[in-house]
Amino acid sequence: IRNHNEQPIRIVVPSVRTMPEMAKRLSQQLMIDSAEIANYIDETSHLKNWGYTQENIPAFFIPNTYEVYWDMSVEALFERLHKENTAFWNEKRLAKLKEAREYAGRELTKEEVATLASIIDSETANNAEKATIAALYMNRLRMGMPLQSDPTVKFALQDWGLRRILHKHLEVESPYNTYKNTGLPPGPICVPSIAGIEA
């Protein structure tokens, strides 16, 4: 204690649906109040410097396990998460973004890939199926078709308990309703998994 020696702890950045849920899960592992984390996420000026908006902020988080100090500040936490995001999007992955043009009909940004990955993750938890689902959606993007993804309708309705999407649900007016709108929604519908992004 006298020497201020501190052992790092391992925290898990989870794949969650909402940012309040992210704030709660991170605060349970650190000495930072969940309201402080939520306020930091909501204050767009912090994240705008790194190219993120309220819509695409789930793309900022890379679900993984990281070593940190339990008493770090909220600013230090987000600096660390930004560093991990930058390390994740290395030259190899950025080169794959250019390759995706062949399938999607245009070059995708890393935030758009995260948005597509979040839809794929919401469609299946089976990692072996994710590449097939990704190909289906990228074909629809290339052809200018609506993605017609049920999980995006759930997100638009903010009703996670829906078991079946009915015709009345497809009428919801929202940029996240991929039955009414072509292209990708404005941002991820959850924090995408690494497997989803790779797919």
Secondary structure, 3 states (H helix, E strand, C coil): CCCCCCCCEEEEECCCCCHHHHHHHHHCCCCCCHHHHHHHHHCHHHHHCCCCCCCCHHHHCCCEEEEECCCCCHHHHHHHHHHHHHHHCCHHHHHHHHHCHHHHCCCCCHHHHHHHHHHHHHHCCCHHHHHHHHHHHHHHHHHCCECCCHHHHHHHHCCCCCCCCCCCHHHCCCCCCCCCCECCCCCCCCCCCHHHHHC
